[in-house]
C-alpha cells in the first residue's frame, strides 16, 4: 500500500471577497477538479472560520513537488486561480512568494 | 458505503506549553487512541502553525453527538485532557464552554 502524504495549509480569506470565494467553491470547474485528481490529489477539503481558510488534502503519488508543478502549469487551473487569488491573502508568517502556507503535523491516528 | 462526516476544528496553542503539547502528541496513550477508534473516529490529524492548532478527522458512525459524549465520558480520555487542556486556549470567537471550535467546510473533492 503506498503511503499517503497528508498536507494542511492556511491562508486568509479577504472579508470583502468571502461570499465570492464561497460561491466559486460551490461550483468548482470540472477541469480544475480533474487536474487535481490526475495529479494524485485526493480527499481534499477547504474549511473556513474567522477569516481563515484551512485546507487538508491527501497525496497518493510519489513526487509531490513534480505533481504540484504540473497543477500550477495547468492552463485551466491558472485561469481558476485568477478568480480565487484575489479572494485570499497569505498569512503574515508566509514566506516570500508563498500563497497557501503549510502547517506541521503534530498528531495522526489512522 | 456509509457517508463519512469530515470535521475540522481550531484552538490556540499556548506558546509556553507548545513543546509540552508536541511531546505529549508524540506518544499519545494507547487507551486514548482506542477510545477514539471505538467511537468511530478515524483519519484524525492535528496540525500546528503560528500558535494555532487545526484538527481534521473523519467520523464513520451514525451519531456523532452520542459518540463525542462517550469519548468525553471516558476516564482515560478525561485524564489525558487534564494534560492537554492547559496547553490550549479557545479561539476568541469560540462559544461559551467550547474548547476546540468547528470550521465550516466550503469545498470538498473525494
Backbone of each chain as ProteinMPNN parsed JSONL, in Angstrom:
{"seq_chain_A": "XXXXXXXXXXXXXXXXXXXXXXXXXXXXXXXXXXXXXXXXXXXXXXXXXXXXXXXXXXXXXXXXXXXXXXXXXXXXXXXXXXXXXXXXXXXXXXXXXXXXXXXXXXXXXX", "coords_chain_A": {"N_chain_A": [[0.858, -1.196, 0.0], [0.683, 2.142, -0.936], [2.202, 4.853, 0.802], [0.259, 7.453, 2.154], [0.512, 10.916, 1.81], [-0.215, 13.497, 3.966], [-1.383, 16.82, 3.806], [-1.653, 20.01, 5.117], [-2.774, 23.348, 4.919], [-2.813, 26.935, 5.24], [-4.491, 30.059, 4.699], [-5.402, 33.514, 4.452], [-8.776, 34.699, 4.19], [-10.132, 37.216, 2.346], [-12.278, 39.519, 3.79], [-14.118, 41.043, 2.305], [-14.364, 39.618, -0.006], [-15.337, 37.197, 0.661], [-17.881, 35.971, 0.276], [-17.929, 35.694, -2.453], [-15.812, 33.91, -2.797], [-16.838, 31.646, -1.521], [-19.019, 31.108, -3.189], [-17.729, 30.535, -5.619], [-16.551, 28.131, -4.878], [-18.67, 26.49, -4.49], [-19.153, 25.586, -6.951], [-16.919, 24.453, -8.398], [-14.833, 24.418, -11.262], [-15.096, 21.634, -13.424], [-12.774, 20.814, -14.844], [-10.741, 21.777, -13.286], [-10.97, 20.234, -11.017], [-10.486, 17.744, -12.194], [-7.837, 18.009, -12.943], [-6.556, 18.09, -10.466], [-7.164, 15.495, -9.529], [-5.923, 13.949, -11.499], [-3.341, 14.471, -10.858], [-2.882, 13.147, -8.522], [-4.024, 14.122, -6.175], [-6.187, 13.797, -3.485], [-9.17, 13.399, -1.447], [-9.611, 16.092, -0.6], [-10.202, 18.951, 1.168], [-11.535, 22.198, 1.977], [-11.809, 24.393, 4.643], [-13.47, 26.934, 6.59], [-13.113, 29.599, 8.914], [-13.468, 32.481, 10.921], [-12.277, 34.282, 9.098], [-10.183, 32.835, 8.109], [-8.818, 30.353, 5.975], [-8.553, 26.912, 5.852], [-6.908, 24.218, 4.584], [-7.015, 20.757, 3.734], [-5.503, 17.931, 2.444], [-4.9, 14.814, 0.737], [-2.163, 13.127, -0.654], [-1.359, 10.901, -3.121], [0.584, 10.156, -4.873], [4.028, 9.737, -6.016], [5.743, 11.859, -6.065], [5.465, 14.755, -4.909], [6.284, 17.404, -5.348], [6.757, 17.481, -8.094], [4.165, 16.907, -9.098], [2.703, 18.999, -7.99], [3.837, 21.106, -9.377], [2.956, 20.491, -11.939], [0.212, 20.865, -11.618], [0.236, 23.6, -11.135], [0.997, 24.498, -13.579], [-1.049, 24.005, -15.25], [-3.303, 25.167, -17.654], [-6.105, 25.687, -17.291], [-6.378, 25.535, -14.534], [-4.74, 27.669, -13.837], [-6.241, 29.753, -14.841], [-8.488, 29.527, -13.232], [-7.339, 30.195, -10.781], [-6.944, 32.914, -11.179], [-9.354, 33.866, -10.466], [-9.706, 33.019, -7.814], [-7.431, 33.831, -6.377], [-7.597, 36.686, -5.831], [-9.34, 36.673, -3.716], [-8.014, 35.878, -1.544], [-5.364, 36.136, 0.935], [-2.009, 35.878, 1.823], [-0.963, 34.44, 4.961], [0.518, 36.293, 7.692], [2.944, 35.152, 8.381], [3.811, 33.818, 6.165], [6.186, 32.649, 3.739], [8.226, 34.531, 1.396], [6.632, 34.862, -1.678], [5.018, 32.732, -1.228], [1.748, 31.346, -1.248], [-0.742, 29.714, -0.147], [0.109, 28.524, 3.038], [2.091, 26.047, 4.599], [1.173, 23.818, 7.296], [2.466, 22.095, 10.211], [2.39, 18.674, 10.93], [1.347, 17.375, 13.988], [0.162, 15.26, 15.154], [-1.257, 12.089, 14.425], [-3.815, 9.756, 13.813], [-4.679, 6.781, 12.367]], "CA_chain_A": [[0.0, 0.0, 0.0], [1.523, 3.344, -0.941], [1.977, 5.797, 1.879], [-0.458, 8.688, 1.828], [1.044, 12.126, 2.424], [-1.244, 14.475, 4.325], [-0.876, 18.193, 3.739], [-2.597, 21.035, 5.569], [-2.268, 24.687, 4.624], [-3.684, 28.013, 5.7], [-4.394, 31.354, 4.021], [-6.503, 34.373, 4.898], [-9.882, 34.982, 3.274], [-10.443, 38.653, 2.431], [-13.693, 39.599, 4.194], [-14.978, 41.626, 1.26], [-14.484, 38.658, -1.095], [-15.641, 35.886, 1.247], [-19.055, 35.346, -0.341], [-17.487, 35.336, -3.801], [-14.996, 32.702, -2.656], [-17.738, 30.515, -1.225], [-19.812, 30.812, -4.394], [-16.829, 29.85, -6.559], [-16.277, 26.765, -4.42], [-19.869, 25.648, -4.63], [-19.221, 25.125, -8.35], [-15.556, 24.447, -8.947], [-14.814, 23.916, -12.639], [-14.735, 20.212, -13.506], [-11.401, 20.599, -15.31], [-9.853, 22.045, -12.15], [-11.02, 19.016, -10.191], [-9.846, 16.65, -12.932], [-6.387, 18.227, -12.881], [-6.127, 17.649, -9.133], [-7.245, 14.032, -9.469], [-4.876, 13.431, -12.398], [-2.052, 14.681, -10.208], [-2.779, 12.353, -7.289], [-4.59, 14.796, -5.002], [-7.448, 13.152, -3.134], [-9.725, 13.742, -0.133], [-9.189, 17.489, -0.459], [-11.258, 19.807, 1.718], [-11.2, 23.533, 2.477], [-12.696, 24.811, 5.725], [-13.39, 28.374, 6.864], [-13.57, 30.184, 10.183], [-12.805, 33.706, 11.399], [-11.444, 34.899, 8.077], [-9.07, 31.958, 7.764], [-9.122, 29.142, 5.219], [-7.685, 25.808, 6.258], [-7.088, 23.141, 3.618], [-6.497, 19.428, 4.069], [-5.558, 17.032, 1.291], [-4.049, 13.635, 0.758], [-1.433, 12.98, -1.904], [-1.118, 9.463, -3.251], [1.629, 9.908, -5.861], [5.371, 9.503, -5.481], [6.579, 13.059, -6.219], [4.523, 15.85, -4.697], [6.792, 18.637, -5.971], [6.5, 17.367, -9.531], [2.731, 16.998, -9.391], [2.278, 20.369, -7.663], [4.272, 21.931, -10.515], [2.044, 20.211, -13.057], [-1.054, 21.551, -11.324], [0.465, 25.046, -11.267], [1.219, 24.798, -15.003], [-2.267, 23.677, -15.999], [-3.918, 26.439, -18.067], [-7.423, 25.902, -16.684], [-6.136, 25.828, -13.121], [-4.204, 29.036, -13.743], [-7.354, 30.683, -15.04], [-9.274, 29.438, -11.992], [-6.628, 30.94, -9.738], [-7.14, 34.362, -11.357], [-10.589, 34.196, -9.748], [-9.632, 32.756, -6.371], [-6.331, 34.561, -5.728], [-7.979, 37.987, -5.251], [-10.148, 36.461, -2.507], [-7.137, 35.364, -0.495], [-4.186, 36.933, 1.302], [-1.145, 34.987, 2.607], [-0.827, 34.766, 6.382], [1.661, 37.175, 7.952], [4.177, 34.371, 8.515], [4.14, 33.106, 4.919], [7.467, 33.003, 3.12], [8.09, 35.342, 0.178], [6.156, 34.109, -2.839], [4.123, 31.649, -0.798], [0.336, 31.7, -1.098], [-1.135, 28.844, 0.96], [1.286, 28.244, 3.864], [1.9, 24.713, 5.187], [1.234, 23.545, 8.73], [3.251, 20.922, 10.608], [1.553, 17.664, 11.578], [1.835, 17.019, 15.315], [-0.522, 14.046, 15.616], [-2.118, 11.392, 13.461], [-4.386, 8.428, 14.108], [-5.317, 6.247, 11.155]], "C_chain_A": [[0.893, 1.244, 0.0], [1.175, 4.214, 0.251], [1.19, 6.99, 1.352], [0.248, 9.838, 2.535], [-0.116, 13.072, 2.717], [-0.633, 15.865, 4.314], [-1.983, 19.151, 4.165], [-1.964, 22.394, 5.35], [-3.284, 25.723, 5.087], [-3.445, 29.269, 4.864], [-5.542, 32.211, 4.558], [-7.526, 34.562, 3.785], [-10.238, 36.461, 3.43], [-11.936, 38.817, 2.707], [-14.6, 40.101, 3.075], [-15.147, 40.69, 0.071], [-14.946, 37.29, -0.607], [-16.823, 35.218, 0.541], [-18.737, 34.91, -1.774], [-16.679, 34.027, -3.771], [-15.877, 31.475, -2.41], [-18.528, 30.116, -2.462], [-18.96, 30.085, -5.428], [-16.673, 28.378, -6.164], [-17.519, 25.892, -4.316], [-19.966, 25.086, -6.043], [-17.838, 25.196, -8.984], [-15.583, 23.831, -10.339], [-14.37, 22.455, -12.698], [-13.297, 19.971, -13.956], [-10.367, 20.912, -14.223], [-9.798, 20.817, -11.244], [-10.291, 17.868, -10.876], [-8.329, 16.778, -12.891], [-5.832, 17.788, -11.532], [-6.086, 16.124, -9.063], [-6.134, 13.387, -10.292], [-3.497, 13.521, -11.747], [-2.034, 14.158, -8.768], [-3.191, 13.081, -6.013], [-5.964, 14.204, -4.735], [-7.889, 13.617, -1.743], [-9.335, 15.158, 0.281], [-10.378, 18.325, 0.018], [-10.686, 21.178, 2.04], [-12.278, 23.919, 3.492], [-12.456, 26.288, 6.033], [-13.812, 28.675, 8.296], [-12.788, 31.457, 10.448], [-11.865, 34.314, 10.359], [-10.211, 34.112, 7.707], [-9.615, 30.786, 6.943], [-8.07, 28.099, 5.58], [-7.95, 24.675, 5.274], [-6.436, 21.856, 4.12], [-6.593, 18.585, 2.81], [-4.658, 15.837, 1.525], [-3.44, 13.465, -0.627], [-0.988, 11.526, -2.018], [-0.059, 9.14, -4.3], [2.98, 9.705, -5.206], [6.282, 10.72, -5.624], [5.674, 14.294, -6.127], [4.985, 17.122, -5.401], [6.522, 18.62, -7.471], [5.023, 17.577, -9.84], [2.181, 18.381, -9.042], [2.674, 21.325, -8.786], [3.363, 21.731, -11.711], [0.704, 20.901, -12.851], [-0.889, 23.05, -11.594], [0.676, 25.46, -12.72], [-0.03, 24.555, -15.841], [-3.03, 24.959, -16.363], [-5.28, 26.704, -17.414], [-7.276, 26.245, -15.192], [-5.627, 27.257, -12.946], [-5.314, 30.061, -13.944], [-8.256, 30.71, -13.798], [-8.646, 30.281, -10.883], [-6.735, 32.46, -9.936], [-8.44, 34.818, -10.686], [-10.431, 34.06, -8.233], [-8.532, 33.572, -5.677], [-6.771, 35.9, -5.133], [-8.822, 37.867, -3.984], [-9.279, 36.141, -1.295], [-5.982, 36.33, -0.231], [-3.289, 36.024, 2.156], [-1.116, 35.409, 4.079], [0.469, 35.552, 6.591], [2.981, 36.415, 7.965], [4.566, 33.637, 7.241], [5.505, 33.555, 4.401], [7.214, 33.827, 1.864], [7.645, 34.441, -0.98], [5.184, 33.001, -2.496], [2.682, 32.16, -0.767], [-0.201, 30.917, 0.105], [0.134, 28.425, 1.712], [1.084, 26.93, 4.632], [1.957, 24.708, 6.716], [2.092, 22.302, 8.961], [2.317, 19.938, 11.304], [2.148, 17.299, 12.932], [1.187, 15.752, 15.854], [-1.247, 13.42, 14.433], [-2.549, 10.039, 13.998], [-5.087, 7.944, 12.839], [-6.773, 5.863, 11.424]], "O_chain_A": [[1.769, 1.375, 0.856], [0.017, 4.306, 0.66], [1.43, 7.47, 0.244], [0.548, 9.747, 3.725], [-0.899, 13.405, 1.828], [0.498, 16.061, 4.76], [-3.097, 19.11, 3.645], [-0.766, 22.574, 5.568], [-4.459, 25.418, 5.295], [-2.336, 29.508, 4.385], [-6.535, 31.684, 5.059], [-7.187, 34.583, 2.602], [-10.604, 36.904, 4.518], [-12.768, 38.316, 1.95], [-15.726, 39.627, 2.925], [-15.996, 40.94, -0.784], [-14.947, 36.326, -1.373], [-16.768, 34.025, 0.24], [-19.223, 33.88, -2.24], [-16.855, 33.157, -4.623], [-15.684, 30.418, -3.01], [-18.688, 28.93, -2.751], [-19.419, 29.124, -6.045], [-16.664, 27.494, -7.021], [-17.421, 24.688, -4.078], [-20.779, 24.198, -6.301], [-17.619, 25.901, -9.968], [-16.273, 22.838, -10.572], [-13.37, 22.087, -12.081], [-12.662, 19.02, -13.499], [-9.258, 20.377, -14.238], [-8.735, 20.416, -10.771], [-9.567, 17.11, -10.231], [-7.617, 15.777, -12.814], [-4.762, 17.184, -11.464], [-5.107, 15.537, -8.602], [-5.493, 12.426, -9.865], [-2.601, 12.735, -12.055], [-1.29, 14.646, -7.917], [-2.771, 12.717, -4.914], [-6.802, 14.118, -5.632], [-7.096, 14.153, -0.969], [-8.801, 15.383, 1.367], [-11.415, 18.394, -0.641], [-9.5, 21.31, 2.34], [-13.476, 23.79, 3.24], [-11.378, 26.822, 5.77], [-14.752, 28.077, 8.819], [-11.578, 31.505, 10.224], [-10.788, 34.802, 10.698], [-9.297, 34.637, 7.071], [-10.718, 30.296, 7.183], [-6.871, 28.374, 5.607], [-9.087, 24.22, 5.141], [-5.436, 21.884, 4.836], [-7.647, 18.528, 2.178], [-3.78, 15.847, 2.387], [-4.116, 13.636, -1.642], [-0.326, 10.993, -1.127], [0.175, 7.967, -4.592], [3.072, 9.524, -3.992], [7.475, 10.627, -5.335], [5.188, 14.803, -7.137], [4.172, 17.839, -5.985], [6.108, 19.627, -8.047], [4.676, 18.338, -10.743], [1.289, 18.881, -9.727], [1.928, 22.249, -9.109], [3.036, 22.685, -12.418], [0.128, 21.453, -13.788], [-1.753, 23.684, -12.199], [0.549, 26.637, -13.056], [-0.049, 24.876, -17.029], [-3.366, 25.749, -15.481], [-5.567, 27.837, -17.027], [-7.96, 27.125, -14.67], [-6.033, 27.964, -12.023], [-5.328, 31.108, -13.297], [-8.721, 31.767, -13.372], [-9.339, 30.985, -10.148], [-6.629, 33.214, -8.968], [-8.609, 35.997, -10.377], [-10.951, 34.872, -7.468], [-8.687, 33.959, -4.519], [-6.356, 36.227, -4.021], [-8.999, 38.846, -3.26], [-9.756, 36.136, -0.16], [-5.668, 37.203, -1.04], [-3.772, 35.449, 3.131], [-1.231, 36.593, 4.396], [1.39, 35.485, 5.777], [4.02, 36.967, 7.603], [5.554, 32.904, 7.234], [5.917, 34.698, 4.603], [6.106, 33.82, 1.328], [8.231, 33.385, -1.216], [4.589, 32.397, -3.388], [2.426, 33.276, -0.314], [-0.127, 31.39, 1.239], [1.119, 28.02, 1.094], [0.036, 26.72, 5.242], [2.686, 25.483, 7.335], [2.401, 21.559, 8.029], [1.538, 20.33, 12.174], [3.326, 16.951, 13.017], [1.605, 15.227, 16.886], [-1.774, 14.113, 13.563], [-1.753, 9.286, 14.56], [-5.973, 8.614, 12.31], [-7.466, 5.397, 10.519]]}, "seq_chain_B": "XXXXXXXXXXXXXXXXXXXXXXXXXXXXXXXXXXXXXXXXXXXXXXXXXXXXXXXXXXXXXXXXXXXXXXXXXXXXXXXXXXXXXXXXXXXXXXXXXXXXXXXXXXXXXX", "coords_chain_B": {"N_chain_B": [[-22.123, 2.035, 1.149], [-21.2, 3.781, 4.012], [-21.75, 7.241, 4.612], [-19.055, 9.443, 5.118], [-18.388, 11.686, 7.701], [-16.763, 14.721, 7.737], [-14.731, 16.612, 9.914], [-13.447, 19.625, 11.022], [-11.495, 21.526, 13.269], [-10.438, 24.222, 15.417], [-8.025, 25.573, 17.688], [-6.226, 27.575, 20.043], [-2.696, 27.308, 20.655], [-0.911, 27.453, 23.55], [1.951, 29.421, 23.763], [3.969, 28.987, 25.682], [3.557, 26.412, 26.411], [3.889, 24.879, 24.219], [5.924, 23.076, 23.408], [5.612, 21.066, 25.255], [3.062, 20.179, 24.562], [3.545, 19.15, 22.007], [5.292, 17.065, 22.644], [3.656, 15.416, 24.211], [1.939, 14.579, 22.193], [3.544, 13.082, 20.596], [3.499, 10.701, 21.782], [0.884, 9.575, 22.341], [-1.419, 8.225, 24.668], [-2.165, 4.789, 24.409], [-4.761, 3.908, 25.179], [-6.279, 6.166, 24.877], [-6.249, 6.541, 22.145], [-7.507, 4.148, 21.424], [-10.051, 4.574, 22.441], [-10.991, 6.624, 20.793], [-11.023, 5.272, 18.319], [-12.848, 3.239, 18.894], [-15.096, 4.732, 19.05], [-15.662, 5.482, 16.483], [-14.045, 7.401, 15.265], [-11.759, 8.355, 12.827], [-8.81, 8.604, 10.733], [-7.551, 10.922, 11.841], [-6.021, 13.923, 12.351], [-3.762, 16.36, 13.748], [-2.612, 19.582, 13.198], [-0.11, 22.186, 13.261], [0.538, 25.67, 13.33], [1.896, 28.907, 13.71], [1.059, 29.294, 16.377], [-1.44, 28.202, 16.377], [-3.683, 25.449, 16.453], [-4.896, 23.078, 14.243], [-7.378, 20.722, 13.697], [-8.288, 17.722, 11.991], [-10.653, 15.337, 11.224], [-12.273, 12.207, 10.493], [-15.503, 10.865, 10.698], [-17.154, 7.898, 11.15], [-19.395, 6.772, 12.165], [-22.921, 6.668, 13.123], [-23.993, 8.591, 14.741], [-22.795, 11.298, 15.758], [-22.88, 13.082, 17.931], [-23.625, 11.436, 20.065], [-21.408, 9.664, 20.147], [-19.308, 11.454, 20.557], [-19.974, 12.307, 23.107], [-19.57, 9.945, 24.491], [-16.803, 9.655, 24.225], [-16.014, 11.898, 25.672], [-16.758, 11.108, 28.17], [-15.117, 9.093, 28.859], [-12.896, 7.704, 31.17], [-10.043, 7.509, 30.929], [-9.53, 9.168, 28.754], [-10.42, 11.577, 29.838], [-8.508, 11.943, 31.795], [-6.259, 12.24, 30.207], [-6.915, 14.63, 28.945], [-6.584, 16.371, 31.084], [-3.937, 16.84, 30.935], [-3.554, 17.92, 28.363], [-5.337, 20.061, 28.102], [-4.34, 22.368, 29.548], [-2.451, 23.284, 27.789], [-3.708, 24.542, 25.787], [-5.897, 27.088, 24.418], [-9.082, 28.414, 23.956], [-10.152, 29.778, 20.776], [-10.777, 33.279, 20.137], [-13.308, 33.612, 19.119], [-14.755, 31.447, 19.965], [-17.623, 29.698, 21.248], [-19.292, 30.026, 24.458], [-18.002, 27.772, 26.78], [-17.0, 26.143, 24.865], [-14.275, 24.259, 23.609], [-12.224, 23.173, 21.455], [-13.025, 24.67, 18.386], [-15.413, 24.526, 15.804], [-14.854, 24.507, 12.234], [-16.264, 25.578, 9.071], [-17.08, 23.652, 6.271], [-16.118, 24.478, 3.03], [-15.444, 23.453, 0.631], [-15.047, 20.362, -1.075], [-13.299, 17.621, -2.441], [-13.45, 14.354, -3.416]], "CA_chain_B": [[-20.987, 2.671, 1.843], [-21.696, 4.859, 4.868], [-21.162, 8.551, 4.408], [-18.074, 9.886, 6.108], [-18.504, 13.089, 8.099], [-15.469, 15.355, 7.988], [-14.846, 17.673, 10.92], [-12.211, 20.383, 11.265], [-11.649, 22.4, 14.431], [-9.264, 25.055, 15.698], [-7.828, 26.057, 19.06], [-4.888, 28.172, 20.171], [-1.663, 26.588, 21.406], [-0.201, 28.426, 24.396], [3.364, 29.352, 23.36], [4.84, 28.463, 26.746], [3.294, 24.981, 26.58], [3.872, 24.266, 22.885], [6.809, 21.899, 23.328], [4.957, 20.037, 26.074], [1.957, 19.647, 23.76], [4.12, 18.31, 20.938], [5.84, 15.844, 23.252], [2.505, 14.574, 24.554], [1.346, 14.006, 20.981], [4.438, 12.078, 20.022], [3.286, 9.432, 22.495], [-0.48, 9.587, 22.885], [-1.72, 6.976, 25.371], [-2.909, 3.834, 23.57], [-6.19, 3.827, 25.535], [-6.93, 7.353, 24.304], [-6.441, 6.226, 20.72], [-8.502, 3.071, 21.321], [-11.372, 5.167, 22.701], [-11.382, 7.325, 19.56], [-11.331, 4.268, 17.307], [-14.076, 2.554, 19.332], [-16.21, 5.657, 18.843], [-15.844, 5.768, 15.055], [-13.192, 8.495, 14.784], [-10.697, 7.796, 12.008], [-8.043, 9.569, 9.914], [-7.561, 12.111, 12.704], [-4.721, 14.607, 12.388], [-3.669, 17.719, 14.291], [-1.541, 20.353, 12.569], [0.243, 23.38, 14.016], [1.267, 26.791, 12.722], [1.652, 30.261, 14.231], [0.329, 29.277, 17.638], [-2.79, 27.676, 16.177], [-3.802, 24.016, 16.187], [-6.03, 22.705, 13.402], [-7.597, 19.275, 13.668], [-9.114, 17.178, 10.919], [-10.97, 13.939, 11.487], [-13.418, 11.633, 9.793], [-16.376, 10.144, 11.608], [-17.792, 6.869, 10.329], [-20.562, 6.227, 12.845], [-24.214, 7.229, 12.706], [-24.466, 9.561, 15.733], [-21.564, 11.941, 16.229], [-23.104, 13.668, 19.263], [-23.565, 10.33, 21.031], [-20.049, 9.145, 20.277], [-18.49, 12.504, 21.174], [-20.275, 12.254, 24.539], [-18.897, 8.76, 25.054], [-15.372, 9.98, 24.324], [-15.854, 12.881, 26.752], [-17.039, 10.439, 29.444], [-14.125, 8.031, 29.062], [-11.993, 8.146, 32.255], [-8.657, 7.699, 30.486], [-9.526, 10.374, 27.925], [-10.538, 12.744, 30.728], [-7.208, 12.144, 32.439], [-5.402, 12.776, 29.14], [-7.264, 16.04, 28.74], [-6.016, 17.215, 32.156], [-2.59, 17.208, 30.489], [-3.544, 18.712, 27.129], [-6.125, 21.302, 28.218], [-3.562, 23.557, 29.94], [-1.604, 23.717, 26.671], [-4.582, 25.109, 24.764], [-6.762, 28.207, 24.795], [-10.066, 28.544, 22.871], [-10.038, 30.982, 19.956], [-11.589, 34.383, 20.654], [-14.69, 33.501, 18.636], [-15.398, 30.22, 20.458], [-18.803, 29.895, 22.085], [-19.063, 29.75, 25.872], [-17.883, 26.355, 27.095], [-16.401, 25.419, 23.741], [-12.804, 24.218, 23.591], [-11.974, 23.175, 20.02], [-14.144, 25.348, 17.716], [-15.54, 23.933, 14.467], [-14.839, 25.272, 10.989], [-17.298, 25.238, 8.094], [-16.49, 23.137, 5.028], [-16.54, 25.251, 1.858], [-15.085, 22.72, -0.581], [-14.526, 19.003, -0.911], [-13.087, 16.737, -3.588], [-13.119, 12.996, -2.945]], "C_chain_B": [[-21.516, 3.802, 2.715], [-20.999, 6.164, 4.501], [-20.146, 8.824, 5.51], [-18.353, 11.35, 6.424], [-17.099, 13.621, 8.381], [-15.663, 16.487, 8.986], [-13.475, 18.325, 11.117], [-12.483, 21.357, 12.406], [-10.341, 23.151, 14.677], [-9.233, 25.43, 17.178], [-6.45, 26.7, 19.099], [-3.979, 27.272, 21.008], [-0.905, 27.624, 22.231], [1.303, 28.309, 24.122], [4.251, 28.694, 24.416], [4.619, 26.977, 27.013], [3.401, 24.222, 25.258], [4.743, 23.003, 22.83], [6.225, 20.734, 24.134], [3.824, 19.371, 25.275], [2.478, 18.709, 22.667], [4.63, 16.988, 21.499], [4.711, 14.889, 23.631], [1.984, 13.86, 23.309], [2.295, 13.119, 20.192], [4.218, 10.717, 20.68], [1.911, 9.442, 23.161], [-0.769, 8.221, 23.503], [-2.553, 6.047, 24.478], [-4.403, 3.761, 23.901], [-6.973, 5.041, 25.042], [-7.232, 7.106, 22.827], [-7.534, 5.169, 20.559], [-9.913, 3.611, 21.538], [-11.877, 5.911, 21.466], [-11.829, 6.312, 18.494], [-12.662, 3.577, 17.603], [-15.307, 3.425, 19.059], [-16.226, 6.245, 17.431], [-15.106, 7.009, 14.548], [-12.009, 7.875, 14.047], [-10.009, 8.909, 11.236], [-7.998, 10.934, 10.604], [-6.15, 12.686, 12.772], [-4.864, 15.935, 13.114], [-2.433, 18.375, 13.679], [-1.34, 21.651, 13.344], [0.879, 24.429, 13.101], [0.899, 28.079, 13.461], [0.805, 30.255, 15.497], [-1.114, 28.822, 17.524], [-2.698, 26.175, 15.946], [-5.058, 23.803, 15.341], [-6.165, 21.197, 13.446], [-8.502, 18.917, 12.5], [-9.391, 15.733, 11.275], [-12.143, 13.511, 10.615], [-14.191, 10.768, 10.777], [-17.221, 9.177, 10.788], [-19.006, 6.246, 11.003], [-21.844, 6.887, 12.363], [-24.77, 8.235, 13.71], [-23.245, 10.222, 16.383], [-21.73, 12.488, 17.644], [-23.014, 12.589, 20.339], [-22.118, 9.878, 21.248], [-19.1, 10.183, 20.873], [-18.725, 12.541, 22.682], [-19.589, 11.065, 25.198], [-17.395, 9.007, 25.211], [-15.145, 10.899, 25.526], [-16.094, 12.27, 28.126], [-16.006, 9.37, 29.774], [-13.089, 8.474, 30.104], [-10.556, 8.391, 31.788], [-8.546, 8.958, 29.624], [-9.592, 11.625, 28.798], [-9.221, 13.019, 31.446], [-6.213, 12.738, 31.434], [-5.653, 14.271, 28.936], [-6.775, 16.939, 29.881], [-4.581, 17.613, 31.819], [-2.62, 18.159, 29.295], [-4.289, 20.042, 27.278], [-5.274, 22.519, 28.607], [-2.653, 24.076, 28.825], [-2.391, 24.533, 25.654], [-5.388, 26.276, 25.334], [-7.771, 28.377, 23.666], [-9.823, 29.818, 22.062], [-11.033, 32.026, 20.456], [-13.057, 34.232, 20.281], [-15.41, 32.261, 19.137], [-16.632, 30.568, 21.298], [-18.465, 29.562, 23.538], [-19.016, 28.236, 26.092], [-17.226, 25.529, 26.012], [-14.881, 25.399, 23.918], [-12.386, 24.319, 22.12], [-13.219, 23.741, 19.311], [-14.217, 24.885, 16.259], [-15.418, 24.955, 13.334], [-15.986, 24.798, 10.099], [-16.609, 24.76, 6.81], [-17.014, 23.957, 3.847], [-16.214, 24.539, 0.549], [-14.685, 21.314, -0.2], [-14.434, 18.299, -2.259], [-12.698, 15.373, -3.055], [-11.804, 12.508, -3.548]], "O_chain_B": [[-22.207, 4.692, 2.218], [-19.824, 6.184, 4.132], [-20.355, 8.481, 6.674], [-18.533, 12.161, 5.516], [-16.347, 13.041, 9.164], [-16.642, 17.23, 8.913], [-12.477, 17.643, 11.349], [-13.564, 21.938, 12.496], [-9.28, 22.752, 14.198], [-10.27, 25.58, 17.824], [-5.599, 26.393, 18.264], [-4.42, 26.581, 21.927], [-0.324, 28.559, 21.681], [1.869, 27.222, 24.235], [5.167, 27.94, 24.089], [5.386, 26.351, 27.745], [3.04, 23.047, 25.188], [4.335, 21.986, 22.269], [6.334, 19.573, 23.74], [3.658, 18.152, 25.315], [1.932, 17.631, 22.435], [4.427, 15.928, 20.907], [4.808, 13.685, 23.393], [1.63, 12.682, 23.362], [1.888, 12.475, 19.225], [4.7, 9.699, 20.184], [1.794, 9.331, 24.382], [-0.411, 7.188, 22.938], [-3.531, 6.478, 23.867], [-5.224, 3.573, 23.003], [-8.18, 4.959, 24.816], [-8.315, 7.419, 22.332], [-8.383, 5.275, 19.674], [-10.86, 3.159, 20.895], [-13.06, 5.833, 21.133], [-12.869, 6.477, 17.857], [-13.485, 3.357, 16.714], [-16.412, 2.917, 18.863], [-16.728, 7.346, 17.205], [-15.486, 7.596, 13.535], [-11.338, 6.985, 14.569], [-10.541, 10.01, 11.097], [-8.361, 11.956, 10.021], [-5.21, 12.014, 13.197], [-5.926, 16.557, 13.105], [-1.351, 17.788, 13.649], [-2.257, 22.155, 13.993], [1.662, 24.099, 12.21], [-0.265, 28.307, 13.793], [-0.065, 31.108, 15.671], [-1.915, 29.019, 18.438], [-1.755, 25.689, 15.322], [-6.138, 24.286, 15.679], [-5.187, 20.473, 13.257], [-9.357, 19.698, 12.083], [-8.469, 14.981, 11.592], [-12.889, 14.332, 10.08], [-13.609, 10.037, 11.579], [-17.914, 9.578, 9.853], [-19.587, 5.296, 10.478], [-21.863, 7.572, 11.34], [-25.902, 8.692, 13.555], [-22.739, 9.766, 17.409], [-20.82, 12.371, 18.464], [-22.407, 12.796, 21.389], [-21.664, 9.731, 22.383], [-18.185, 9.828, 21.616], [-17.794, 12.777, 23.451], [-19.092, 11.163, 26.32], [-16.795, 8.614, 26.211], [-14.206, 10.705, 26.298], [-15.686, 12.84, 29.138], [-16.029, 8.805, 30.867], [-12.466, 9.521, 29.935], [-9.925, 9.364, 32.2], [-7.587, 9.72, 29.748], [-8.906, 12.612, 28.533], [-8.859, 14.172, 31.679], [-5.428, 13.623, 31.772], [-4.722, 15.061, 28.778], [-6.573, 18.136, 29.677], [-4.064, 18.598, 32.347], [-1.817, 19.089, 29.215], [-3.917, 21.036, 26.654], [-5.467, 23.599, 28.049], [-2.142, 25.192, 28.914], [-1.807, 25.146, 24.76], [-5.538, 26.428, 26.546], [-7.364, 28.476, 22.509], [-9.345, 30.818, 22.599], [-12.014, 31.691, 21.12], [-13.943, 34.664, 21.018], [-16.565, 32.037, 18.775], [-16.671, 31.6, 21.968], [-17.467, 28.895, 23.812], [-19.9, 27.511, 25.635], [-16.929, 24.352, 26.212], [-14.279, 26.393, 24.324], [-12.213, 25.42, 21.597], [-14.34, 23.329, 19.61], [-13.202, 24.855, 15.563], [-15.827, 26.108, 13.468], [-16.593, 23.756, 10.344], [-15.67, 25.394, 6.329], [-18.225, 24.111, 3.688], [-16.653, 24.966, -0.519], [-14.072, 21.084, 0.843], [-15.341, 18.363, -3.09], [-11.719, 15.25, -2.318], [-11.372, 11.391, -3.264]]}, "name": "protein", "num_of_chains": 2, "seq": "XXXXXXXXXXXXXXXXXXXXXXXXXXXXXXXXXXXXXXXXXXXXXXXXXXXXXXXXXXXXXXXXXXXXXXXXXXXXXXXXXXXXXXXXXXXXXXXXXXXXXXXXXXXXXXXXXXXXXXXXXXXXXXXXXXXXXXXXXXXXXXXXXXXXXXXXXXXXXXXXXXXXXXXXXXXXXXXXXXXXXXXXXXXXXXXXXXXXXXXXXXXXXXXXXXXXXXXXXXXX"}
